Amino acid sequence: MKKQTFIFLWLCLVTAFTAEAQVLNNDLSALAQIQQGMRSRRVSSHDRTGANDDFMRIPDKQRKTIFEVKGAGMINHIWITMAPEPQNLSRNDVIIRMYWDGNDTASVVSPIGPFFGQGWEESYDYTALPLSASPVQGRGMVSYFTMPFSKGARIEIENQAGKDINSFYYFVDYVEMDKLPANTGRFHAWYNRKLTEAPESGENEWSTLGKPGTNTTGKDNYLIADIKGKGHFVGVNYYVHSPTPMWYGEGDDMFFIDGAEKPTLLGTGTEDYFNTAWCPKTVYTHPYFGYPRVNNDAGWLGRTHLYRFHITDPVYFDKALRFSIEHGHNNVLTLDLASVAYWYQSQAVGVPGIPDKAGRKPMPFVDFIDMHKWRHEWRKNSGNGPTLWKNK
């Protein structure tokens, strides 16, 4: 072979490998790859008669299956909206469940609002990569999470709202496949909610009441996920309602991987885990993290929604994962906390039950009237003098 021909062929080979590497390293490169054996399908609420009544009605206290298919495939898009509007029908009391591979127990159980990034009984716009709530006022709920199944899938909606859902619209887009790729996990999501308890010594945040304690084991932390099996954790929507103006976020995140007694991954504060800093009160949305709803009251009094998705940094586990977070440093604050955790496992399993309707009911707001009454009691117990301006 002539030297010039060898150099030409070598340059062609290098160019081919370089071009391939450039494609494979591009986040959108998969869109350019022609797929084999993929059949696009959709199940929606469209009017089967061809008219315009493109919705389902779900009476109070009833369950409706909105999606049920056999065989192998992957859900890649869900869109849902419903009426009455959110202020008249709580999305905290409409439950979404997802079942994979013929299981009788659900791998996804959550109120529909918190699952799609709508906390409490509220409605607001929310933008993240895998989940969004779109205008008007977050009423279009969207998921782009990939949800694989090999032996069928079912999605069920339960109405616990105390009134009928007059109009429930939905798309579930998916692909049929002959067989799932090897090592394809199953999508899971679980809702939790708890009214945390402060110690008898008081809500000693920022050492306002004395010397702070220590927490090295995660005892009394708020639980976000407790998983058995092999897989990876991919994100959380976290809803905080604080009855005090004190900063709620000194609590550290703690990941206990594969049965570890002490945290395998240990953070430095709530806002740090959510990729922000210095006690923010700013609406901010990034594809992977953000604050779509923040409190506008005194200090950090009120409601804040935080989210983080581990898109490029999943938390891997072989046997188990327990993820919890402190409610204030050393768990010193009473907070109304709720969360939806998202992860993939090697097999579809049932997630734990969630709190009932009464157990999900949000605590009421603390307002200026409450503060004035508390001030009145303090002044009365301290003599009502004009110099009683502060607590000293």
Secondary structure, 3 states (H helix, E strand, C coil): CCHHHHHHHHHHHHHHHHHHHHHHCCCCHHHHCCCCCCEEEEEECCCCCCCCCCCEEECCCCEEEEEEECCEEEEEEEEEEEECCCCCCCHHHEEEEEEECCCCCCCEEEEHHHHCCCCCCCCCCEECCCEEEECCCCCEEEECCCEEECCCEEEEEEECCCCCEEEEEEEEEEEEECCCCCCCCEEEEEEEEEECCCCCCCCCHHHCCCCCCCCCCCCCCEEEEEEECCEEEEEEEEEEEECCCCCCCCCCEEEEECCCCCCCEECCCHHHHCCCCCCCCCCEECCCEEEEECCCCCCCCEEEEEEEECCCCCEEECCEEEEEECCCHHHCCCCEEEEEEEEEECCCCCCCCCCCHHHHCCCCCCCHHHHHHHHHHHHHHCCCCCCCCCCC
